[in-house]
Amino acid sequence: MCFQISTITTNARKARTARWRQANPTNLRPVPLSSTTLLSIPIGLWNCQSAVNKADIIPSIATHSGLSLMALTETWIKPQDTATPAALSTNFTFSHTPHTIGRGGGTGLLISNDWKFDLLPSLTGNSSFESHAITITHPVKIHVVVVYRPPGQLGNFLEELDVLLSNFPEDGTPLVLLGDFNIHLEKPQATDFNTLLTSFDLKRVSTMATHKSEQSSGRQPIWLQKRPLY
């Protein structure tokens, strides 16, 4: 099951007030002002538990759902696996970080072929989670990060997530963070997590559980949006 997340962004420029003092209006040529534009971005998030076994259906689901961007966690893609990324690139561009040790893990993004993006370098030394990050440069500039933290004790997760988020400059570019954090949002351990998100001005939006085990445990995939987008 994947979830469609409609993100609305606007790009408005404030018109400057004309100063007519010591000026002859008849000699001025009017300059057209940019109008407010509205852009809707349909985004999906799915803990797919093996894109290897679902490489033929994942692009179809994204296409059928009308998604421009689909974040995947637990892709189970190994570094030597080139067939799965190629299959996922049907009608999309697939950008991902494989899981290098053991079973499970892996994060990636299905990106519309109409979009342009730059791959952001991954941080080394993260022991508590996996991530994959890009900067979309067209049709609008947005940083997008997908994170997967496996179940278990938090360990250094909050400190390492703090480092990850701190690497994005405060230049006004929106940040969308999607992922499966395996944190029970109703338990005390979520307090520090929520405090960290607030410190980066991130607004949390929860989705329904993607698997029965998540539904029974209260863990949910969530996505986070730096506000305001524009």
C-alpha positions in Angstrom: 0.0 0.0 0.0 1.3 3.4 -0.8 0.0 6.9 0.1 -0.6 9.9 -2.1 0.5 13.1 -0.5 -0.6 16.3 -2.2 1.9 19.0 -1.5 0.7 22.5 -2.5 3.3 25.1 -3.1 3.0 28.7 -4.2 5.7 30.9 -5.6 4.7 34.5 -5.0 6.8 37.6 -5.3 5.9 40.8 -3.5 5.6 43.7 -5.8 7.7 46.6 -4.9 6.0 50.0 -4.3 6.9 52.4 -7.1 8.6 55.6 -6.0 7.6 58.5 -8.2 9.7 61.2 -6.4 11.9 63.1 -8.9 10.8 60.9 -11.7 8.8 61.5 -14.8 6.2 58.7 -15.1 5.9 59.2 -18.9 9.4 58.1 -19.4 8.9 54.8 -17.5 8.2 51.6 -19.3 5.8 49.3 -17.3 7.4 46.0 -16.2 5.1 43.0 -16.0 5.0 41.6 -12.5 5.1 37.8 -12.0 1.8 36.4 -10.8 1.3 33.9 -8.0 1.5 30.4 -9.3 0.1 27.3 -7.7 1.8 23.9 -8.0 0.4 20.6 -6.8 2.9 17.8 -6.3 1.5 14.3 -5.7 4.0 12.3 -3.6 3.8 8.7 -2.4 5.6 6.8 0.4 5.8 3.0 0.6 7.7 0.6 2.8 7.7 -1.9 0.0 9.6 -4.7 1.8 11.6 -5.8 -1.3 11.4 -3.8 -4.5 13.3 -6.8 -6.0 10.2 -8.8 -5.9 7.9 -6.0 -6.9 10.0 -4.2 -9.5 7.4 -4.8 -12.2 4.4 -3.4 -10.2 5.9 -0.4 -8.3 6.1 1.8 -11.4 2.6 0.8 -12.4 1.3 1.7 -9.0 3.0 5.1 -9.1 1.6 5.7 -12.6 -1.9 4.6 -11.7 -1.8 6.8 -8.6 -0.7 9.8 -10.7 2.4 10.3 -8.6 5.3 12.5 -9.6 7.5 11.2 -6.8 7.4 8.0 -4.8 9.7 7.3 -1.9 10.6 3.7 -1.1 11.9 2.2 2.1 13.2 -1.4 2.6 14.0 -1.8 -1.1 16.3 -4.8 -0.2 18.4 -3.8 -3.2 22.1 -4.9 -3.0 25.0 -2.9 -4.6 25.5 -5.7 -7.2 21.8 -5.7 -8.2 21.5 -3.6 -11.4 18.4 -5.4 -12.8 16.0 -4.1 -10.1 16.9 -0.4 -10.5 16.7 -0.8 -14.3 13.2 -2.3 -14.0 12.1 0.4 -11.6 13.1 3.1 -14.1 10.2 2.2 -16.4 8.5 5.6 -17.0 10.4 7.0 -14.1 14.0 7.7 -13.0 15.0 5.6 -10.0 17.6 7.1 -7.7 18.6 5.0 -4.7 21.1 4.0 -2.0 21.4 0.2 -1.7 21.7 -1.8 1.5 25.2 -3.0 1.8 25.3 -5.4 4.8 22.8 -8.1 5.8 19.2 -8.4 4.7 16.6 -5.7 4.4 17.1 -2.0 4.3 17.6 0.2 1.2 16.0 3.5 0.3 15.1 5.1 -3.0 13.0 7.6 -5.0 11.0 7.1 -8.1 11.1 10.5 -9.9 9.0 11.7 -12.8 11.0 11.8 -16.1 9.7 15.4 -16.5 11.6 16.5 -13.4 15.2 17.4 -13.1 17.2 16.7 -9.9 20.7 16.6 -8.4 21.8 13.7 -6.2 23.0 14.9 -2.8 26.0 13.1 -1.3 25.1 10.7 1.5 26.5 11.1 5.0 28.9 8.4 6.1 29.0 7.1 9.6 25.2 6.8 10.2 24.7 3.6 12.1 21.1 4.1 13.2 19.3 4.8 9.8 19.6 4.7 6.0 18.8 7.7 3.8 18.7 8.9 0.2 18.5 12.6 -0.7 18.1 14.7 -3.9 17.4 18.3 -4.8 14.7 18.7 -7.3 15.6 21.6 -9.6 12.6 21.5 -12.0 9.7 22.2 -12.0 10.4 23.7 -8.6 13.4 23.6 -6.2 12.8 21.3 -3.3 15.1 19.1 -1.1 13.7 15.6 -0.7 15.0 13.0 1.7 13.8 9.5 2.4 14.8 7.8 5.7 14.5 4.3 7.0 15.3 3.5 10.6 15.0 -0.2 11.5 13.0 -1.3 14.7 14.8 -1.3 18.0 16.4 1.2 20.4 16.9 4.7 19.2 20.6 4.7 20.0 22.3 7.6 18.2 19.3 8.2 15.8 18.3 11.6 17.1 21.9 12.9 17.0 22.5 11.5 13.5 19.2 12.8 12.2 20.2 16.2 13.7 23.4 16.1 11.7 21.6 15.2 8.5 19.1 18.0 8.7 21.8 20.5 9.7 23.5 19.9 6.3 20.7 21.6 4.5 21.3 25.4 4.2 18.8 27.9 5.5 18.3 29.5 2.0 14.6 29.2 1.8 14.5 26.0 -0.2 11.7 23.8 1.0 12.6 20.4 2.6 10.4 17.3 2.5 11.5 14.4 4.7 9.7 11.1 4.1 10.3 7.9 5.9 9.7 4.9 8.1 11.1 5.9 11.5 9.7 3.0 13.5 8.9 5.3 16.4 5.6 4.9 18.4 4.3 8.5 18.2 2.3 8.0 21.4 5.1 6.9 23.6 7.6 9.0 25.7 10.5 8.2 23.3 8.7 10.3 20.6 9.0 13.5 22.8 12.7 14.2 21.9 12.0 13.2 18.3 9.1 15.8 18.0 11.3 18.4 19.7 14.0 17.9 17.1 11.5 18.2 14.3 10.2 21.4 15.8 13.7 22.9 16.0 14.0 22.5 12.3 10.5 23.9 11.7 9.3 20.6 10.3 5.6 19.8 10.4 4.8 16.2 10.9 2.1 14.4 8.9 1.3 10.8 9.8 -0.1 8.2 7.4 -1.9 5.0 8.0 0.2 1.8 8.7 1.5 0.0 5.6 1.6 -3.4 7.3 -0.4 -5.2 9.9 2.5 -5.3 12.3 2.8 -1.5 12.2 -0.9 -1.1 12.7 -0.8 -3.3 15.9 2.3 -1.7 17.3 1.3 1.9 16.6 4.3 2.6 14.4 3.5 4.6 11.2 5.4 5.9 8.2 5.4 9.7 8.3 6.5 12.5 6.1 7.7 15.9 7.2 7.5 19.2 5.4 9.5 22.3 6.2 7.1 25.1 6.4 6.3 27.4 4.7 7.0 25.8 1.4 6.9 29.1 -0.5 
